[in-house]
Amino acid sequence: MLHIGLTGGIATGKSTVARMFQKRGAELLNLDKIAHRVLEPGSPSWEKLLETFGETILHPDKTINRVKLAKIVFEDRNKLRTLENITHPAILELWQNEVKKILRIKPETILISEVPLLFEKNLTHNFDATILVYAPPTVQIERLIKRDGISRADAAKRLEAQMPIDKKLSLATYVIHNDQGLDKTERQVQNLWNKLVQKII
């Protein structure tokens, strides 16, 4: 199996690019989706979040209101660290179990794990190679405002809470530029897919 870590910055289009690889035959694991499973009502991580941040972070159906939680933690780095300390170990454990399961069933596949904080959390040792989905900060901010309906100031705060996207360029094995239209992105994905398939054969 070839295990590739796919990352980027907030609103660079990681999931869009990941789906392009999936369409070409890659297996896909999304750590945000795994995080949703870890935070299901009643789970140990859900209980700890409730103790730490209070019931204001809940929807009426008791699921976590991720927009409210994001607003709290992106305004205070200590709270962001607390959130990560509660959730990350459980997310990583579930993710590694999923990786093992795919390896057992499809030992010759290309697996792409979409990991938002791949470089921040020093997770590169888990992968054969890494892909950075890149868009400049100005584009990230505009996309965030449009996608989440937040102010420019809030969008800037979210960017500041992450490692700068330009710093990640030198850390990645491959870079996909996703700021010049989906056709150009698709072409880059196809070219890289051809290279990855050669490594499996």
N, C-alpha and C positions, 0 to 999 in steps of 0.2 A: 504493500500500500504506500502511496505517496501522500503524505499529510501536509497540507498547505495552510498556513495561518493567514487569513485575510483581515486587514484592518484599515483604518483611515482616521479621519477626525469626525466630529459630529457633523451630520448633514453633508458628508462628501459623496454619499451614494453607495455605501458599502453593500447594502442589501440588494440594490439594483444590479451591481456587478456580480455579487454572489449568485443571484438567480441566472445570470447569463452563463456562468460556468455550469450551473446545475442543468440548464437546458442542453448543454453539450455532453452531459453524462456524469458530471461530478456528483458525489454524495455531499450533502450539505448539513452542517451543524451550526446553529445560530445561538450564541451564548446569551443574547437578550431573551430568546424564547425559553432557554433553559432557566434563566433568571425568573421568568414568569412562573414556571413550575415550582421553583424553590420558594416563591413567595405566595403560594396558594394559601387561602385562609385556613388557619389552624396549624400550619407547618411551624417547626421550631424557629426558622428565620422570621416568619410573619409575627410570631409571638414576641420575639426580641425587638423587632421594629416598633411594634405597638408600645412596648414598655419604654422604649427610648424616645420616640417622637410623638406619642399620644394618638388618640382616636381621630384627630383632625385629618390624618393622612389616609383615611378610609373612604371609599365609596359607600353608599347605602347598603350595597350587597356584601360589604366587608372585604372586598378586594382592595388592594393598595391603589390609591390615586397617585399615579406616577408623576403627573404634572405638579401636584401639590408637594410631593416629596422632593422632586427636582428643585423646585423653587426654594425650599428650606435648605437643602444641602449645598446648592450652588452659591448661596450667600454666605456660607461659613465653611471654610476648609476643614475644620475639626469635625463638623457634623458629616461632611462628605467622607472623611476618613472612618468615622464611626460606622456609617452605612456600609462602606466597603468591607470593614472588618467583620460585620455581621453576615453579609451575603456572599462574599467571594469564596470562602472555603467550601460552602455547600454547593455553589455553582460549579466550582472546579471539580469537585468529587463526582457530581452527576455527569458533567461533560466527559470526564475521563472514562467513566463507565460506558457512556454512549460510544466513545471512540473504540473501546475494546470490543463492543458488540459488533460494530461495523467491520472491524478487522477480522473477526471470526467468520462473519457471513460473506464478506467480499474482500478477500485478502489482496486482490490485484486492482483495487479501485483507486481513483484519485479522490481523496476526502478534503473538502475545504471547510475549515472552521472559521466562522466569522466572529472575531474577537475584538471588541471596541478598544480595550485597554491592553492590547498585546505587548506593546513596547513599555508602557508605563509600569506594568506588573512583571516585566522581565520573563515573559513566557516563551521567548523564541526557542528555547531548548526543546520544546515539545514538537517542533516542526522540522520538516525537511527543507522548507523554504517559506518565505513570507511575501505577501503581496500588499502594497499600500495603494489604497484608492485615494487619489489626490484631487483636491479642489482648493483654490486659494482662499484665505480667510474671508475676503470680501464676499465671495460666492457662498461660503458657509453661512455667514451672517444673514444674507438675503434669503437663503433657503430656510434657515431656522425661523425667521420672522414669518415667512409664508406658511411653513409646515405646522408650527406650533402656535401661531397666533400670539407671539410674545413681542415685547418691545425690543428695540435695538439694544438698549442697555442690558436687558436680561440675556439676549443672544450673545452679547460680548462677554458677559460674566461666565456663560457656559463654555465659551471658547477658552477663556483665561484659566478655567479649572482643569483643562487638558494640556498635555504636552503640545507645543506648537507644531502644526502640521508640517512646516518646513524642516523642523528638526528630525522628523521621522523619515524624510527622504533618504538620508544616508544610512538608515538602519534596515531598510527593506531590501529583499533580494530583487523584487520586481516592482515596477510602479505602473499603475493604470491611471491616466489623466481623465477625469470625469467632469470636465467643465466646458466641453466644446460640442455638445450634442451627442445623443445616444448612438448615432451611426459610427462616429469616430471611436466611441467607447467599445462598441461591438467589435470593431476591427482589431483593436488592441487585445481584447479578450480572446478572439479567435487565434491571433498570432501566438499569444502566450499559451493557450490551450494546446496548440500544435507542439510547442516545445515540451510541455508537461507530459503529453502522451508519449513522446519519444523516450522520456526517462523511465516510463513504466514498461515499455516494450523490451 
